């Protein structure tokens, strides 16, 4: 059965993933992606942010 409830982690993982601004057509603009990720860096701290970004980029497309 599909999951219908979004968690804050689900949203964060989408915002972290650059494929959403690089897709055709893009889901969000590059500017929106940069703005969202700058905010995540401030909220999470750079080390946690970079670890989560790296983990996101390791996931299969």
PDB file of N, H, CA, C and O in Angstrom:
ATOM      1  N   UNK A   1       0.846  -1.178   0.000  1.00  0.00           N
ATOM      2  CA  UNK A   1       0.000   0.000   0.000  1.00  0.00           C
ATOM      3  C   UNK A   1       0.892   1.242   0.000  1.00  0.00           C
ATOM      4  O   UNK A   1       1.808   1.337   0.817  1.00  0.00           O
ATOM      5  N   UNK A   2       0.638   2.211  -0.915  1.00  0.00           N
ATOM      6  H   UNK A   2      -0.106   2.134  -1.579  1.00  0.00           H
ATOM      7  CA  UNK A   2       1.491   3.403  -0.982  1.00  0.00           C
ATOM      8  C   UNK A   2       1.365   4.285   0.248  1.00  0.00           C
ATOM      9  O   UNK A   2       0.315   4.370   0.885  1.00  0.00           O
ATOM     10  N   UNK A   3       2.460   4.929   0.551  1.00  0.00           N
ATOM     11  H   UNK A   3       3.313   4.860   0.034  1.00  0.00           H
ATOM     12  CA  UNK A   3       2.508   5.860   1.681  1.00  0.00           C
ATOM     13  C   UNK A   3       1.986   7.216   1.216  1.00  0.00           C
ATOM     14  O   UNK A   3       2.460   7.748   0.212  1.00  0.00           O
ATOM     15  N   UNK A   4       1.018   7.778   1.933  1.00  0.00           N
ATOM     16  H   UNK A   4       0.633   7.346   2.749  1.00  0.00           H
ATOM     17  CA  UNK A   4       0.424   9.055   1.547  1.00  0.00           C
ATOM     18  C   UNK A   4       0.803  10.211   2.457  1.00  0.00           C
ATOM     19  O   UNK A   4       0.526  11.365   2.128  1.00  0.00           O
ATOM     20  N   UNK A   5       1.422   9.934   3.578  1.00  0.00           N
ATOM     21  H   UNK A   5       1.647   8.997   3.845  1.00  0.00           H
ATOM     22  CA  UNK A   5       1.769  10.983   4.530  1.00  0.00           C
ATOM     23  C   UNK A   5       3.228  11.394   4.337  1.00  0.00           C
ATOM     24  O   UNK A   5       4.136  10.565   4.411  1.00  0.00           O
ATOM     25  N   UNK A   6       3.436  12.683   4.089  1.00  0.00           N
ATOM     26  H   UNK A   6       2.699  13.356   4.029  1.00  0.00           H
ATOM     27  CA  UNK A   6       4.787  13.210   3.941  1.00  0.00           C
ATOM     28  C   UNK A   6       5.350  13.567   5.300  1.00  0.00           C
ATOM     29  O   UNK A   6       4.657  14.153   6.132  1.00  0.00           O
ATOM     30  N   UNK A   7       6.591  13.220   5.524  1.00  0.00           N
ATOM     31  H   UNK A   7       7.154  12.743   4.849  1.00  0.00           H
ATOM     32  CA  UNK A   7       7.278  13.610   6.750  1.00  0.00           C
ATOM     33  C   UNK A   7       8.228  14.760   6.422  1.00  0.00           C
ATOM     34  O   UNK A   7       8.510  15.032   5.255  1.00  0.00           O
ATOM     35  N   UNK A   8       8.708  15.417   7.447  1.00  0.00           N
ATOM     36  H   UNK A   8       8.480  15.196   8.394  1.00  0.00           H
ATOM     37  CA  UNK A   8       9.685  16.492   7.213  1.00  0.00           C
ATOM     38  C   UNK A   8      10.958  15.913   6.588  1.00  0.00           C
ATOM     39  O   UNK A   8      11.637  16.595   5.821  1.00  0.00           O
ATOM     40  N   UNK A   9      11.278  14.668   6.911  1.00  0.00           N
ATOM     41  H   UNK A   9      10.726  14.114   7.534  1.00  0.00           H
ATOM     42  CA  UNK A   9      12.447  14.016   6.311  1.00  0.00           C
ATOM     43  C   UNK A   9      12.235  13.786   4.814  1.00  0.00           C
ATOM     44  O   UNK A   9      13.167  13.956   4.027  1.00  0.00           O
ATOM     45  N   UNK A  10      11.016  13.401   4.411  1.00  0.00           N
ATOM     46  H   UNK A  10      10.259  13.264   5.050  1.00  0.00           H
ATOM     47  CA  UNK A  10      10.699  13.222   2.988  1.00  0.00           C
ATOM     48  C   UNK A  10      10.928  14.530   2.225  1.00  0.00           C
ATOM     49  O   UNK A  10      11.556  14.538   1.167  1.00  0.00           O
ATOM     50  N   UNK A  11      10.420  15.617   2.768  1.00  0.00           N
ATOM     51  H   UNK A  11       9.910  15.610   3.628  1.00  0.00           H
ATOM     52  CA  UNK A  11      10.548  16.926   2.117  1.00  0.00           C
ATOM     53  C   UNK A  11      12.012  17.340   2.063  1.00  0.00           C
ATOM     54  O   UNK A  11      12.482  17.825   1.034  1.00  0.00           O
ATOM     55  N   UNK A  12      12.730  17.152   3.158  1.00  0.00           N
ATOM     56  H   UNK A  12      12.348  16.758   3.994  1.00  0.00           H
ATOM     57  CA  UNK A  12      14.153  17.514   3.200  1.00  0.00           C
ATOM     58  C   UNK A  12      14.942  16.723   2.161  1.00  0.00           C
ATOM     59  O   UNK A  12      15.810  17.279   1.489  1.00  0.00           O
ATOM     60  N   UNK A  13      14.648  15.436   2.026  1.00  0.00           N
ATOM     61  H   UNK A  13      13.942  14.984   2.572  1.00  0.00           H
ATOM     62  CA  UNK A  13      15.367  14.623   1.055  1.00  0.00           C
ATOM     63  C   UNK A  13      15.103  15.072  -0.376  1.00  0.00           C
ATOM     64  O   UNK A  13      15.996  15.003  -1.220  1.00  0.00           O
ATOM     65  N   UNK A  14      13.895  15.528  -0.655  1.00  0.00           N
ATOM     66  H   UNK A  14      13.170  15.583   0.031  1.00  0.00           H
ATOM     67  CA  UNK A  14      13.589  16.053  -1.979  1.00  0.00           C
ATOM     68  C   UNK A  14      14.331  17.363  -2.204  1.00  0.00           C
ATOM     69  O   UNK A  14      14.910  17.570  -3.270  1.00  0.00           O
ATOM     70  N   UNK A  15      14.320  18.248  -1.214  1.00  0.00           N
ATOM     71  H   UNK A  15      13.850  18.080  -0.348  1.00  0.00           H
ATOM     72  CA  UNK A  15      15.006  19.528  -1.353  1.00  0.00           C
ATOM     73  C   UNK A  15      16.513  19.358  -1.506  1.00  0.00           C
ATOM     74  O   UNK A  15      17.157  20.142  -2.203  1.00  0.00           O
ATOM     75  N   UNK A  16      17.076  18.346  -0.865  1.00  0.00           N
ATOM     76  H   UNK A  16      16.553  17.709  -0.299  1.00  0.00           H
ATOM     77  CA  UNK A  16      18.512  18.103  -0.948  1.00  0.00           C
ATOM     78  C   UNK A  16      18.934  17.614  -2.330  1.00  0.00           C
ATOM     79  O   UNK A  16      20.058  17.873  -2.761  1.00  0.00           O
ATOM     80  N   UNK A  17      18.056  16.918  -3.020  1.00  0.00           N
ATOM     81  H   UNK A  17      17.143  16.708  -2.670  1.00  0.00           H
ATOM     82  CA  UNK A  17      18.427  16.230  -4.242  1.00  0.00           C
ATOM     83  C   UNK A  17      18.423  17.184  -5.441  1.00  0.00           C
ATOM     84  O   UNK A  17      17.368  17.698  -5.814  1.00  0.00           O
ATOM     85  N   UNK A  18      19.589  17.424  -6.045  1.00  0.00           N
ATOM     86  H   UNK A  18      20.445  17.007  -5.742  1.00  0.00           H
ATOM     87  CA  UNK A  18      19.655  18.358  -7.166  1.00  0.00           C
ATOM     88  C   UNK A  18      18.933  17.865  -8.419  1.00  0.00           C
ATOM     89  O   UNK A  18      18.693  18.654  -9.333  1.00  0.00           O
ATOM     90  N   UNK A  19      18.584  16.588  -8.480  1.00  0.00           N
ATOM     91  H   UNK A  19      18.780  15.948  -7.737  1.00  0.00           H
ATOM     92  CA  UNK A  19      17.920  16.087  -9.690  1.00  0.00           C
ATOM     93  C   UNK A  19      16.587  16.792  -9.924  1.00  0.00           C
ATOM     94  O   UNK A  19      16.108  16.839 -11.057  1.00  0.00           O
ATOM     95  N   UNK A  20      15.979  17.341  -8.868  1.00  0.00           N
ATOM     96  H   UNK A  20      16.368  17.302  -7.948  1.00  0.00           H
ATOM     97  CA  UNK A  20      14.683  17.995  -9.028  1.00  0.00           C
ATOM     98  C   UNK A  20      14.792  19.360  -9.698  1.00  0.00           C
ATOM     99  O   UNK A  20      13.795  19.864 -10.213  1.00  0.00           O
ATOM    100  N   UNK A  21      15.974  19.970  -9.706  1.00  0.00           N
ATOM    101  H   UNK A  21      16.784  19.561  -9.287  1.00  0.00           H
ATOM    102  CA  UNK A  21      16.143  21.222 -10.442  1.00  0.00           C
ATOM    103  C   UNK A  21      16.867  20.984 -11.761  1.00  0.00           C
ATOM    104  O   UNK A  21      16.955  21.887 -12.593  1.00  0.00           O
ATOM    105  N   UNK A  22      17.385  19.774 -11.955  1.00  0.00           N
ATOM    106  H   UNK A  22      17.313  19.041 -11.279  1.00  0.00           H
ATOM    107  CA  UNK A  22      18.107  19.460 -13.185  1.00  0.00           C
ATOM    108  C   UNK A  22      17.283  18.608 -14.144  1.00  0.00           C
ATOM    109  O   UNK A  22      17.706  18.355 -15.272  1.00  0.00           O
ATOM    110  N   UNK A  23      16.107  18.166 -13.698  1.00  0.00           N
ATOM    111  H   UNK A  23      15.764  18.372 -12.782  1.00  0.00           H
ATOM    112  CA  UNK A  23      15.261  17.325 -14.543  1.00  0.00           C
ATOM    113  C   UNK A  23      14.652  18.152 -15.670  1.00  0.00           C
ATOM    114  O   UNK A  23      14.693  19.382 -15.644  1.00  0.00           O
ATOM    115  N   UNK A  24      14.092  17.469 -16.650  1.00  0.00           N
ATOM    116  H   UNK A  24      14.059  16.470 -16.671  1.00  0.00           H
ATOM    117  CA  UNK A  24      13.412  18.141 -17.754  1.00  0.00           C
ATOM    118  C   UNK A  24      11.976  17.670 -17.798  1.00  0.00           C
ATOM    119  O   UNK A  24      11.736  16.498 -18.089  1.00  0.00           O
ATOM    120  N   UNK A  25      11.014  18.526 -17.523  1.00  0.00           N
ATOM    121  H   UNK A  25      11.209  19.478 -17.286  1.00  0.00           H
ATOM    122  CA  UNK A  25      11.179  19.895 -17.035  1.00  0.00           C
ATOM    123  C   UNK A  25      11.530  19.881 -15.556  1.00  0.00           C
ATOM    124  O   UNK A  25      11.203  18.922 -14.856  1.00  0.00           O
ATOM    125  N   UNK A  26      12.187  20.920 -15.070  1.00  0.00           N
ATOM    126  H   UNK A  26      12.453  21.699 -15.638  1.00  0.00           H
ATOM    127  CA  UNK A  26      12.562  20.957 -13.649  1.00  0.00           C
ATOM    128  C   UNK A  26      11.333  21.055 -12.745  1.00  0.00           C
ATOM    129  O   UNK A  26      10.364  21.746 -13.057  1.00  0.00           O
ATOM    130  N   UNK A  27      11.400  20.351 -11.626  1.00  0.00           N
ATOM    131  H   UNK A  27      12.188  19.790 -11.372  1.00  0.00           H
ATOM    132  CA  UNK A  27      10.333  20.405 -10.625  1.00  0.00           C
ATOM    133  C   UNK A  27      10.407  21.736  -9.879  1.00  0.00           C
ATOM    134  O   UNK A  27       9.383  22.354  -9.588  1.00  0.00           O
ATOM    135  N   UNK A  28      11.630  22.168  -9.574  1.00  0.00           N
ATOM    136  H   UNK A  28      12.462  21.666  -9.810  1.00  0.00           H
ATOM    137  CA  UNK A  28      11.874  23.474  -8.959  1.00  0.00           C
ATOM    138  C   UNK A  28      13.007  24.142  -9.732  1.00  0.00           C
ATOM    139  O   UNK A  28      13.804  23.464 -10.380  1.00  0.00           O
ATOM    140  N   UNK A  29      13.077  25.458  -9.664  1.00  0.00           N
ATOM    141  H   UNK A  29      12.430  26.009  -9.138  1.00  0.00           H
ATOM    142  CA  UNK A  29      14.144  26.173 -10.365  1.00  0.00           C
ATOM    143  C   UNK A  29      15.468  26.007  -9.614  1.00  0.00           C
ATOM    144  O   UNK A  29      15.493  25.667  -8.431  1.00  0.00           O
ATOM    145  N   UNK A  30      16.554  26.252 -10.324  1.00  0.00           N
ATOM    146  H   UNK A  30      16.534  26.528 -11.285  1.00  0.00           H
ATOM    147  CA  UNK A  30      17.865  26.192  -9.671  1.00  0.00           C
ATOM    148  C   UNK A  30      17.941  27.206  -8.534  1.00  0.00           C
ATOM    149  O   UNK A  30      18.525  26.925  -7.487  1.00  0.00           O
ATOM    150  N   UNK A  31      17.355  28.379  -8.736  1.00  0.00           N
ATOM    151  H   UNK A  31      16.881  28.607  -9.586  1.00  0.00           H
ATOM    152  CA  UNK A  31      17.350  29.403  -7.689  1.00  0.00           C
ATOM    153  C   UNK A  31      16.607  28.939  -6.445  1.00  0.00           C
ATOM    154  O   UNK A  31      17.059  29.174  -5.324  1.00  0.00           O
ATOM    155  N   UNK A  32      15.461  28.278  -6.639  1.00  0.00           N
ATOM    156  H   UNK A  32      15.093  28.087  -7.550  1.00  0.00           H
ATOM    157  CA  UNK A  32      14.701  27.747  -5.502  1.00  0.00           C
ATOM    158  C   UNK A  32      15.495  26.657  -4.795  1.00  0.00           C
ATOM    159  O   UNK A  32      15.488  26.575  -3.567  1.00  0.00           O
ATOM    160  N   UNK A  33      16.181  25.819  -5.570  1.00  0.00           N
ATOM    161  H   UNK A  33      16.187  25.885  -6.568  1.00  0.00           H
ATOM    162  CA  UNK A  33      16.979  24.740  -4.976  1.00  0.00           C
ATOM    163  C   UNK A  33      18.107  25.330  -4.131  1.00  0.00           C
ATOM    164  O   UNK A  33      18.356  24.878  -3.013  1.00  0.00           O
ATOM    165  N   UNK A  34      18.788  26.343  -4.674  1.00  0.00           N
ATOM    166  H   UNK A  34      18.585  26.710  -5.582  1.00  0.00           H
ATOM    167  CA  UNK A  34      19.889  26.983  -3.940  1.00  0.00           C
ATOM    168  C   UNK A  34      19.367  27.643  -2.671  1.00  0.00           C
ATOM    169  O   UNK A  34      19.963  27.498  -1.604  1.00  0.00           O
ATOM    170  N   UNK A  35      18.265  28.362  -2.780  1.00  0.00           N
ATOM    171  H   UNK A  35      17.780  28.479  -3.647  1.00  0.00           H
ATOM    172  CA  UNK A  35      17.684  29.032  -1.611  1.00  0.00           C
ATOM    173  C   UNK A  35      17.293  28.015  -0.532  1.00  0.00           C
ATOM    174  O   UNK A  35      17.579  28.217   0.648  1.00  0.00           O
ATOM    175  N   UNK A  36      16.642  26.929  -0.939  1.00  0.00           N
ATOM    176  H   UNK A  36      16.409  26.765  -1.898  1.00  0.00           H
ATOM    177  CA  UNK A  36      16.222  25.903   0.025  1.00  0.00           C
ATOM    178  C   UNK A  36      17.423  25.244   0.677  1.00  0.00           C
ATOM    179  O   UNK A  36      17.406  24.975   1.878  1.00  0.00           O
ATOM    180  N   UNK A  37      18.465  24.979  -0.102  1.00  0.00           N
ATOM    181  H   UNK A  37      18.479  25.198  -1.077  1.00  0.00           H
ATOM    182  CA  UNK A  37      19.635  24.315   0.450  1.00  0.00           C
ATOM    183  C   UNK A  37      20.470  25.235   1.321  1.00  0.00           C
ATOM    184  O   UNK A  37      21.076  24.778   2.290  1.00  0.00           O
ATOM    185  N   UNK A  38      20.517  26.525   0.998  1.00  0.00           N
ATOM    186  H   UNK A  38      20.025  26.897   0.211  1.00  0.00           H
ATOM    187  CA  UNK A  38      21.207  27.479   1.876  1.00  0.00           C
ATOM    188  C   UNK A  38      20.511  27.508   3.240  1.00  0.00           C
ATOM    189  O   UNK A  38      21.162  27.572   4.283  1.00  0.00           O
ATOM    190  N   UNK A  39      19.187  27.459   3.209  1.00  0.00           N
ATOM    191  H   UNK A  39      18.658  27.407   2.362  1.00  0.00           H
ATOM    192  CA  UNK A  39      18.432  27.442   4.473  1.00  0.00           C
ATOM    193  C   UNK A  39      18.709  26.153   5.258  1.00  0.00           C
ATOM    194  O   UNK A  39      18.886  26.187   6.476  1.00  0.00           O
ATOM    195  N   UNK A  40      18.745  25.019   4.550  1.00  0.00           N
ATOM    196  H   UNK A  40      18.602  24.991   3.561  1.00  0.00           H
ATOM    197  CA  UNK A  40      19.047  23.753   5.226  1.00  0.00           C
ATOM    198  C   UNK A  40      20.439  23.774   5.852  1.00  0.00           C
ATOM    199  O   UNK A  40      20.629  23.252   6.950  1.00  0.00           O
ATOM    200  N   UNK A  41      21.404  24.367   5.172  1.00  0.00           N
ATOM    201  H   UNK A  41      21.249  24.791   4.280  1.00  0.00           H
ATOM    202  CA  UNK A  41      22.759  24.467   5.729  1.00  0.00           C
ATOM    203  C   UNK A  41      22.720  25.258   7.031  1.00  0.00           C
ATOM    204  O   UNK A  41      23.345  24.865   8.016  1.00  0.00           O
ATOM    205  N   UNK A  42      21.986  26.374   7.041  1.00  0.00           N
ATOM    206  H   UNK A  42      21.478  26.693   6.241  1.00  0.00           H
ATOM    207  CA  UNK A  42      21.884  27.184   8.265  1.00  0.00           C
ATOM    208  C   UNK A  42      21.188  26.411   9.377  1.00  0.00           C
ATOM    209  O   UNK A  42      21.602  26.481  10.534  1.00  0.00           O
ATOM    210  N   UNK A  43      20.127  25.670   9.033  1.00  0.00           N
ATOM    211  H   UNK A  43      19.791  25.613   8.092  1.00  0.00           H
ATOM    212  CA  UNK A  43      19.341  24.969  10.050  1.00  0.00           C
ATOM    213  C   UNK A  43      20.044  23.716  10.575  1.00  0.00           C
ATOM    214  O   UNK A  43      20.014  23.444  11.775  1.00  0.00           O
ATOM    215  N   UNK A  44      20.676  22.956   9.678  1.00  0.00           N
ATOM    216  H   UNK A  44      20.701  23.177   8.703  1.00  0.00           H
ATOM    217  CA  UNK A  44      21.274  21.682  10.070  1.00  0.00           C
ATOM    218  C   UNK A  44      22.729  21.800  10.484  1.00  0.00           C
ATOM    219  O   UNK A  44      23.228  20.979  11.252  1.00  0.00           O
ATOM    220  N   UNK A  45      23.408  22.814   9.980  1.00  0.00           N
ATOM    221  H   UNK A  45      23.002  23.481   9.356  1.00  0.00           H
ATOM    222  CA  UNK A  45      24.852  22.918  10.135  1.00  0.00           C
ATOM    223  C   UNK A  45      25.513  22.254   8.938  1.00  0.00           C
ATOM    224  O   UNK A  45      24.961  21.317   8.362  1.00  0.00           O
ATOM    225  N   UNK A  46      26.693  22.737   8.560  1.00  0.00           N
ATOM    226  H   UNK A  46      27.141  23.498   9.028  1.00  0.00           H
ATOM    227  CA  UNK A  46      27.317  22.245   7.328  1.00  0.00           C
ATOM    228  C   UNK A  46      27.687  20.768   7.326  1.00  0.00           C
ATOM    229  O   UNK A  46      27.546  20.107   6.297  1.00  0.00           O
ATOM    230  N   UNK A  47      28.157  20.236   8.448  1.00  0.00           N
ATOM    231  H   UNK A  47      28.271  20.773   9.283  1.00  0.00           H
ATOM    232  CA  UNK A  47      28.572  18.832   8.463  1.00  0.00           C
ATOM    233  C   UNK A  47      27.385  17.888   8.254  1.00  0.00           C
ATOM    234  O   UNK A  47      27.459  16.958   7.450  1.00  0.00           O
ATOM    235  N   UNK A  48      26.295  18.131   8.978  1.00  0.00           N
ATOM    236  H   UNK A  48      26.234  18.886   9.630  1.00  0.00           H
ATOM    237  CA  UNK A  48      25.109  17.281   8.837  1.00  0.00           C
ATOM    238  C   UNK A  48      24.525  17.439   7.439  1.00  0.00           C
ATOM    239  O   UNK A  48      24.143  16.458   6.801  1.00  0.00           O
ATOM    240  N   UNK A  49      24.461  18.683   6.971  1.00  0.00           N
ATOM    241  H   UNK A  49      24.772  19.479   7.489  1.00  0.00           H
ATOM    242  CA  UNK A  49      23.930  18.930   5.625  1.00  0.00           C
ATOM    243  C   UNK A  49      24.731  18.164   4.572  1.00  0.00           C
ATOM    244  O   UNK A  49      24.155  17.480   3.726  1.00  0.00           O
ATOM    245  N   UNK A  50      26.049  18.279   4.627  1.00  0.00           N
ATOM    246  H   UNK A  50      26.516  18.834   5.314  1.00  0.00           H
ATOM    247  CA  UNK A  50      26.887  17.620   3.623  1.00  0.00           C
ATOM    248  C   UNK A  50      26.758  16.103   3.689  1.00  0.00           C
ATOM    249  O   UNK A  50      26.773  15.442   2.650  1.00  0.00           O
ATOM    250  N   UNK A  51      26.634  15.542   4.878  1.00  0.00           N
ATOM    251  H   UNK A  51      26.623  16.079   5.722  1.00  0.00           H
ATOM    252  CA  UNK A  51      26.449  14.096   5.010  1.00  0.00           C
ATOM    253  C   UNK A  51      25.128  13.683   4.364  1.00  0.00           C
ATOM    254  O   UNK A  51      25.075  12.692   3.636  1.00  0.00           O
ATOM    255  N   UNK A  52      24.073  14.433   4.625  1.00  0.00           N
ATOM    256  H   UNK A  52      24.116  15.239   5.217  1.00  0.00           H
ATOM    257  CA  UNK A  52      22.767  14.094   4.048  1.00  0.00           C
ATOM    258  C   UNK A  52      22.758  14.293   2.536  1.00  0.00           C
ATOM    259  O   UNK A  52      22.146  13.505   1.814  1.00  0.00           O
ATOM    260  N   UNK A  53      23.429  15.335   2.047  1.00  0.00           N
ATOM    261  H   UNK A  53      23.926  15.975   2.633  1.00  0.00           H
ATOM    262  CA  UNK A  53      23.525  15.548   0.610  1.00  0.00           C
ATOM    263  C   UNK A  53      24.268  14.386  -0.050  1.00  0.00           C
ATOM    264  O   UNK A  53      23.836  13.875  -1.084  1.00  0.00           O
ATOM    265  N   UNK A  54      25.361  13.981   0.538  1.00  0.00           N
ATOM    266  H   UNK A  54      25.711  14.396   1.378  1.00  0.00           H
ATOM    267  CA  UNK A  54      26.129  12.857   0.001  1.00  0.00           C
ATOM    268  C   UNK A  54      25.292  11.581  -0.003  1.00  0.00           C
ATOM    269  O   UNK A  54      25.295  10.843  -0.988  1.00  0.00           O
ATOM    270  N   UNK A  55      24.581  11.319   1.082  1.00  0.00           N
ATOM    271  H   UNK A  55      24.578  11.919   1.882  1.00  0.00           H
ATOM    272  CA  UNK A  55      23.717  10.134   1.145  1.00  0.00           C
ATOM    273  C   UNK A  55      22.637  10.188   0.068  1.00  0.00           C
ATOM    274  O   UNK A  55      22.324   9.172  -0.553  1.00  0.00           O
ATOM    275  N   UNK A  56      22.074  11.361  -0.151  1.00  0.00           N
ATOM    276  H   UNK A  56      22.329  12.186   0.354  1.00  0.00           H
ATOM    277  CA  UNK A  56      21.038  11.526  -1.181  1.00  0.00           C
ATOM    278  C   UNK A  56      21.594  11.246  -2.564  1.00  0.00           C
ATOM    279  O   UNK A  56      20.931  10.625  -3.395  1.00  0.00           O
ATOM    280  N   UNK A  57      22.811  11.705  -2.807  1.00  0.00           N
ATOM    281  H   UNK A  57      23.350  12.209  -2.132  1.00  0.00           H
ATOM    282  CA  UNK A  57      23.415  11.526  -4.135  1.00  0.00           C
ATOM    283  C   UNK A  57      23.847  10.083  -4.379  1.00  0.00           C
ATOM    284  O   UNK A  57      24.047   9.692  -5.529  1.00  0.00           O
ATOM    285  N   UNK A  58      23.993   9.291  -3.333  1.00  0.00           N
ATOM    286  H   UNK A  58      23.830   9.609  -2.399  1.00  0.00           H
ATOM    287  CA  UNK A  58      24.336   7.880  -3.487  1.00  0.00           C
ATOM    288  C   UNK A  58      23.141   7.022  -3.869  1.00  0.00           C
ATOM    289  O   UNK A  58      23.305   5.905  -4.360  1.00  0.00           O
ATOM    290  N   UNK A  59      21.933   7.545  -3.643  1.00  0.00           N
ATOM    291  H   UNK A  59      21.801   8.452  -3.244  1.00  0.00           H
ATOM    292  CA  UNK A  59      20.722   6.785  -3.945  1.00  0.00           C
ATOM    293  C   UNK A  59      20.578   6.599  -5.439  1.00  0.00           C
ATOM    294  O   UNK A  59      20.895   7.504  -6.210  1.00  0.00           O
ATOM    295  N   UNK A  60      20.097   5.418  -5.867  1.00  0.00           N
ATOM    296  H   UNK A  60      19.840   4.682  -5.241  1.00  0.00           H
ATOM    297  CA  UNK A  60      19.888   5.212  -7.305  1.00  0.00           C
ATOM    298  C   UNK A  60      18.815   6.152  -7.842  1.00  0.00           C
ATOM    299  O   UNK A  60      17.881   6.527  -7.132  1.00  0.00           O
ATOM    300  N   UNK A  61      18.966   6.516  -9.082  1.00  0.00           N
ATOM    301  H   UNK A  61      19.724   6.212  -9.659  1.00  0.00           H
ATOM    302  CA  UNK A  61      18.012   7.437  -9.709  1.00  0.00           C
ATOM    303  C   UNK A  61      16.777   6.692 -10.144  1.00  0.00           C
ATOM    304  O   UNK A  61      15.854   7.294 -10.694  1.00  0.00           O
TER     305      UNK A  61
END
